[in-house]
């Protein structure tokens, strides 16, 4: 039987993938002072005025984004999820280092998400996506590698 915290996280993933891109429903999964931290880039988004950006950026770049959950562990108010991010790069991917134009390539990247919840809402979401895998699959690293090798 799923715990309330497990259900809260499964709901967060569901609304993040909703075709309607209901960004308000995603933000409603967080506490008023909730935070999202992209550990690969160091980007931190806080509160309702910023949290929606994490889903909007990925939905724009990968409109068919799917999060395949492999393992979900609940330890009190902490939920740890091992997953794979799947999507087709059909739109611009805006990152702190710049924007990668659509490549049409598929992305299948490992990820680990760690959530800290308060009263069934996300207070902190640390996302450990494997950005080097994403960049390699989109062809970005191979372009850089050629530029870096003498």
C-alpha positions as CSV (number, residue, x, y, z in Angstrom):
1,X,0.0,0.0,0.0
2,X,1.4,3.4,-1.0
3,X,2.1,6.0,1.7
4,X,0.8,9.5,1.4
5,X,4.4,10.7,0.7
6,X,4.7,8.2,-2.1
7,X,1.4,9.2,-3.6
8,X,2.4,12.9,-3.4
9,X,5.6,12.2,-5.4
10,X,3.8,10.0,-8.0
11,X,1.2,12.9,-8.4
12,X,4.1,15.4,-8.9
13,X,5.5,13.3,-11.7
14,X,2.1,12.8,-13.2
15,X,1.3,16.6,-13.4
16,X,4.9,17.2,-14.7
17,X,4.0,15.0,-17.6
18,X,0.5,16.2,-18.2
19,X,-0.3,17.2,-21.7
20,X,-2.0,20.3,-20.6
21,X,1.3,21.4,-18.9
22,X,-0.7,22.5,-15.9
23,X,2.2,24.3,-14.2
24,X,-0.1,25.5,-11.3
25,X,-0.8,21.8,-10.4
26,X,3.0,21.2,-10.4
27,X,3.7,24.2,-8.2
28,X,0.8,23.2,-5.9
29,X,2.8,20.0,-5.0
30,X,5.3,22.2,-3.1
31,X,5.1,24.1,0.2
32,X,4.9,27.9,-0.2
33,X,8.7,28.1,0.4
34,X,9.5,24.9,-1.6
35,X,12.8,24.6,-3.5
36,X,13.9,22.7,-6.6
37,X,17.7,22.2,-7.0
38,X,19.2,20.9,-10.3
39,X,22.4,19.4,-8.9
40,X,24.0,19.1,-12.3
41,X,23.8,22.8,-13.0
42,X,23.6,24.2,-9.5
43,X,20.3,26.0,-10.5
44,X,18.0,26.6,-7.6
45,X,14.3,27.6,-8.0
46,X,12.3,28.8,-5.0
47,X,8.7,29.5,-4.4
48,X,5.7,29.6,-6.7
49,X,7.2,32.4,-8.9
50,X,10.1,30.1,-10.0
51,X,9.2,26.5,-9.4
52,X,7.2,26.1,-12.6
53,X,10.3,26.8,-14.7
54,X,11.8,23.4,-14.0
55,X,8.9,21.6,-15.8
56,X,8.4,24.3,-18.4
57,X,12.0,24.1,-19.7
58,X,11.9,20.3,-19.9
59,X,8.4,20.2,-21.5
60,X,9.4,22.7,-24.1
61,X,12.6,20.8,-25.0
62,X,11.1,17.3,-24.7
63,X,7.3,17.5,-25.2
64,X,7.0,13.7,-24.9
65,X,9.0,13.6,-21.6
66,X,8.4,10.5,-19.6
67,X,9.9,9.7,-16.2
68,X,10.2,5.9,-15.8
69,X,10.4,5.0,-12.1
70,X,12.6,2.1,-11.3
71,X,12.7,2.3,-7.5
72,X,10.9,4.5,-5.1
73,X,11.9,4.5,-1.4
74,X,10.1,6.2,1.4
75,X,11.9,6.9,4.7
76,X,9.6,9.0,6.8
77,X,9.3,12.4,5.1
78,X,12.1,11.6,2.6
79,X,11.4,10.0,-0.8
80,X,14.2,8.8,-3.0
81,X,13.4,7.9,-6.6
82,X,15.7,6.1,-9.1
83,X,14.4,6.8,-12.6
84,X,15.2,7.3,-16.2
85,X,14.2,10.4,-18.1
86,X,13.0,9.7,-21.7
87,X,12.1,12.2,-24.4
88,X,12.7,13.5,-27.9
89,X,14.5,16.8,-28.2
90,X,12.0,18.7,-30.3
91,X,12.4,22.2,-28.8
92,X,15.1,24.4,-27.4
93,X,16.7,23.2,-24.2
94,X,17.5,26.3,-22.1
95,X,20.3,25.7,-19.5
96,X,22.2,28.1,-17.3
97,X,25.2,27.7,-19.8
98,X,23.0,28.5,-22.8
99,X,20.3,27.2,-25.1
100,X,20.7,24.0,-27.2
101,X,18.5,24.0,-30.3
102,X,16.3,21.1,-31.0
103,X,18.2,18.1,-32.4
104,X,15.3,15.6,-32.9
105,X,17.4,13.1,-31.0
106,X,16.1,10.7,-28.3
107,X,17.2,11.1,-24.7
108,X,17.3,8.3,-22.1
109,X,19.2,9.5,-19.0
110,X,19.5,8.1,-15.6
111,X,18.4,10.3,-12.7
112,X,17.9,10.2,-8.9
113,X,15.5,12.5,-7.2
114,X,15.5,13.1,-3.5
115,X,12.4,14.8,-2.0
116,X,11.9,16.2,1.5
117,X,8.2,16.6,2.3
118,X,6.3,18.5,5.0
119,X,2.6,17.6,5.5
120,X,2.5,15.9,2.1
121,X,4.0,18.7,0.1
122,X,7.5,19.1,-1.3
123,X,9.8,21.3,0.8
124,X,13.0,20.4,-1.1
125,X,13.5,18.5,-4.4
126,X,17.2,17.7,-5.2
127,X,17.4,16.4,-8.8
128,X,20.5,14.5,-9.7
129,X,20.1,14.1,-13.5
130,X,23.0,12.8,-15.5
131,X,23.5,15.9,-17.6
132,X,26.6,14.5,-19.3
133,X,24.5,11.6,-20.6
134,X,21.8,14.0,-21.9
135,X,24.4,16.2,-23.6
136,X,26.1,13.2,-25.2
137,X,22.8,11.8,-26.5
138,X,21.9,15.2,-28.0
139,X,25.3,15.3,-29.7
140,X,26.6,18.3,-27.7
141,X,29.5,16.6,-26.1
142,X,30.7,15.0,-29.3
143,X,30.8,18.5,-30.8
144,X,32.8,19.8,-27.8
145,X,35.1,16.9,-27.7
146,X,36.2,17.6,-31.3
147,X,36.9,21.2,-30.3
148,X,38.9,20.2,-27.2
149,X,41.1,17.5,-28.8
150,X,44.2,18.9,-30.6
